[in-house]
Amino acid sequence: YGVEYVTKLHGMVSRHLSQPFRFVCLTDRPELLPAGIEPIVIKPYPGLFGWWSKVQLFNSAHSLIGRVLYLDLDTLVVSDLSPVVNFPAQFALVPHVGTFNGKNGLAVVKRFNSSVMVWDAGTQDHLYHLWSRSIARRLWGDQDHIGELCPNAATFPAEWFPRMSDLGGNKPPTSAKIVLVKSP
């Protein structure tokens, strides 16, 4: 995804989150980010799908503090994010919905969709420290890794996160907070 996705997501968050926040972006190209968006510079994992870089979110070396809201770049924020940010759980994700079974013989742990996550910084560091390339050779994606290590993590109400493909061109329901553009 290009910098235009980062800029649009920043605008959506700014419109739908009234509390003060820092907007940071995991990137291997920090020089492309506009002013007001802080980079967290990461190196992609050669030979692995890009979403595996998401485990870097849990690396305490990146100095994230307080409550952390993570959004994939291909999400559409459509209403107030406060209920998501302030969800009463130390760690919460979107519940898995759908029938995706993975590819290339990689296992899928059908518990979560990691397109939207919220957690208290420093509480999920094990997701970074226990990750290895061998996990990526066994599992389809980061949400499967999270599903194995945090099977009892809280899930947000599913109605907050309709899928674009399920809307059929209609407006999202009033309960929606974020529209998920792609299905995992």
C-alpha positions as CSV (number, residue, x, y, z in Angstrom):
1,Y,0.0,0.0,0.0
2,G,1.2,3.5,-0.8
3,V,1.5,6.6,1.3
4,E,-2.0,7.7,0.1
5,Y,-3.5,4.9,2.2
6,V,-1.6,6.1,5.2
7,T,-2.7,9.7,4.6
8,K,-6.3,8.6,4.2
9,L,-6.3,6.4,7.3
10,H,-4.8,9.3,9.3
11,G,-7.6,11.6,8.1
12,M,-10.3,9.0,9.0
13,V,-8.8,8.5,12.5
14,S,-8.6,12.3,13.0
15,R,-12.2,12.7,12.1
16,H,-13.5,9.8,14.3
17,L,-11.3,9.9,17.4
18,S,-11.8,12.9,19.7
19,Q,-9.2,12.0,22.3
20,P,-5.5,12.9,21.8
21,F,-3.4,10.3,19.9
22,R,-0.1,9.7,18.2
23,F,-0.4,8.3,14.7
24,V,2.5,5.9,13.9
25,C,3.1,3.8,10.8
26,L,5.1,0.6,10.5
27,T,7.1,1.2,7.3
28,D,10.3,0.3,5.5
29,R,10.1,3.6,3.7
30,P,9.9,6.3,6.4
31,E,11.1,9.1,4.0
32,L,7.7,8.9,2.2
33,L,5.5,9.7,5.2
34,P,4.0,13.1,5.5
35,A,4.5,15.4,8.5
36,G,2.5,14.4,11.5
37,I,2.8,10.7,10.9
38,E,5.6,9.0,12.9
39,P,7.4,6.1,11.4
40,I,8.3,2.9,13.1
41,V,11.0,1.6,10.8
42,I,10.9,-2.1,10.2
43,K,12.7,-4.4,7.8
44,P,10.4,-6.8,5.9
45,Y,11.0,-10.5,6.3
46,P,12.5,-11.6,3.0
47,G,10.5,-14.5,1.5
48,L,7.5,-14.0,3.8
49,F,4.2,-12.3,3.2
50,G,4.3,-8.7,4.3
51,W,1.7,-9.1,7.1
52,W,4.2,-11.0,9.1
53,S,5.9,-7.6,9.8
54,K,2.8,-6.9,11.9
55,V,4.4,-8.8,14.8
56,Q,6.8,-5.9,15.1
57,L,3.9,-4.0,16.7
58,F,4.5,-6.0,19.9
59,N,8.3,-5.3,20.0
60,S,8.8,-3.2,23.1
61,A,11.9,-1.6,21.4
62,H,9.5,0.5,19.4
63,S,8.4,2.4,22.6
64,L,4.7,2.4,22.1
65,I,3.0,3.6,25.2
66,G,-0.5,3.7,26.6
67,R,-3.5,2.3,24.8
68,V,-2.6,1.1,21.2
69,L,-5.1,0.9,18.4
70,Y,-3.9,-0.9,15.3
71,L,-5.7,-0.6,12.0
72,D,-4.8,-2.2,8.7
73,L,-4.3,0.4,5.9
74,D,-7.2,-1.1,3.9
75,T,-9.8,-0.4,6.6
76,L,-12.4,2.3,6.4
77,V,-13.3,4.2,9.6
78,V,-17.0,5.1,9.5
79,S,-17.9,6.2,13.0
80,D,-16.6,7.1,16.5
81,L,-13.5,5.0,17.4
82,S,-13.8,5.7,21.2
83,P,-15.7,2.4,21.9
84,V,-12.9,0.5,20.1
85,V,-10.0,2.3,21.8
86,N,-11.7,2.1,25.2
87,F,-12.9,-1.5,24.8
88,P,-12.7,-3.0,28.3
89,A,-10.0,-5.6,27.7
90,Q,-6.2,-5.7,27.9
91,F,-6.1,-7.1,24.3
92,A,-9.0,-7.3,21.8
93,L,-9.4,-8.2,18.2
94,V,-12.1,-8.6,15.5
95,P,-13.6,-12.1,15.8
96,H,-12.9,-14.4,12.8
97,V,-15.8,-14.6,10.4
98,G,-15.7,-16.6,7.2
99,T,-14.3,-19.7,5.7
100,F,-10.7,-18.9,4.7
101,N,-8.7,-22.1,4.9
102,G,-5.2,-20.8,4.0
103,K,-3.0,-21.6,1.1
104,N,0.1,-23.6,0.2
105,G,-0.5,-26.1,3.1
106,L,-0.2,-23.4,5.8
107,A,-2.4,-23.8,8.9
108,V,-5.1,-21.4,9.8
109,V,-6.2,-20.8,13.4
110,K,-9.8,-19.5,13.0
111,R,-10.1,-17.3,16.0
112,F,-9.3,-13.7,15.0
113,N,-9.0,-11.1,12.3
114,S,-6.1,-8.8,13.1
115,S,-7.2,-6.0,10.8
116,V,-8.2,-4.1,14.0
117,M,-6.6,-4.6,17.4
118,V,-6.4,-2.7,20.6
119,W,-4.1,-3.4,23.6
120,D,-2.2,-1.9,26.5
121,A,1.4,-1.3,25.3
122,G,3.8,-3.8,26.9
123,T,1.2,-6.4,27.7
124,Q,1.6,-8.5,24.5
125,D,5.3,-8.5,24.0
126,H,5.4,-12.3,23.9
127,L,3.7,-12.2,20.5
128,Y,7.0,-10.7,19.2
129,H,9.5,-12.6,21.3
130,L,7.9,-16.0,20.6
131,W,7.7,-15.4,16.9
132,S,10.1,-17.1,14.5
133,R,10.4,-17.8,10.8
134,S,9.5,-21.4,11.5
135,I,6.0,-20.2,12.7
136,A,5.6,-18.3,9.4
137,R,6.5,-21.5,7.5
138,R,3.7,-23.3,9.4
139,L,0.9,-20.8,9.8
140,W,-0.8,-18.6,7.2
141,G,-0.5,-15.3,9.0
142,D,0.0,-13.1,12.1
143,Q,-3.6,-13.6,13.2
144,D,-3.1,-17.4,13.4
145,H,0.0,-16.8,15.5
146,I,-2.0,-14.6,17.8
147,G,-4.8,-17.2,17.9
148,E,-2.4,-19.9,19.0
149,L,-0.7,-17.8,21.7
150,C,-3.8,-15.8,22.9
151,P,-6.7,-18.1,22.3
152,N,-8.7,-16.4,25.0
153,A,-8.2,-12.8,23.9
154,A,-11.3,-10.7,23.9
155,T,-13.2,-10.0,20.7
156,F,-15.1,-6.9,19.7
157,P,-18.7,-7.1,18.7
158,A,-18.7,-8.4,15.2
159,E,-21.4,-5.9,14.1
160,W,-18.8,-3.1,14.6
161,F,-16.8,-4.5,11.6
162,P,-18.9,-5.4,8.6
163,R,-17.0,-6.6,5.5
164,M,-17.2,-4.5,2.4
165,S,-18.1,-7.7,0.4
166,D,-21.1,-8.3,2.6
167,L,-22.5,-4.8,2.2
168,G,-23.3,-5.2,-1.5
169,G,-22.9,-1.5,-2.2
170,N,-25.1,-0.5,0.7
171,K,-24.1,1.9,3.4
172,P,-22.7,0.2,6.5
173,P,-25.2,-0.3,9.4
174,T,-25.3,2.4,12.1
175,S,-23.5,-0.1,14.5
176,A,-20.4,-0.1,12.2
177,K,-17.2,1.4,13.4
178,I,-14.8,0.2,10.8
179,V,-15.5,-1.5,7.4
180,L,-13.1,-4.3,6.6
181,V,-12.3,-4.1,2.9
182,K,-10.5,-7.4,2.4
183,S,-11.4,-10.8,3.8
184,P,-8.4,-12.6,5.4
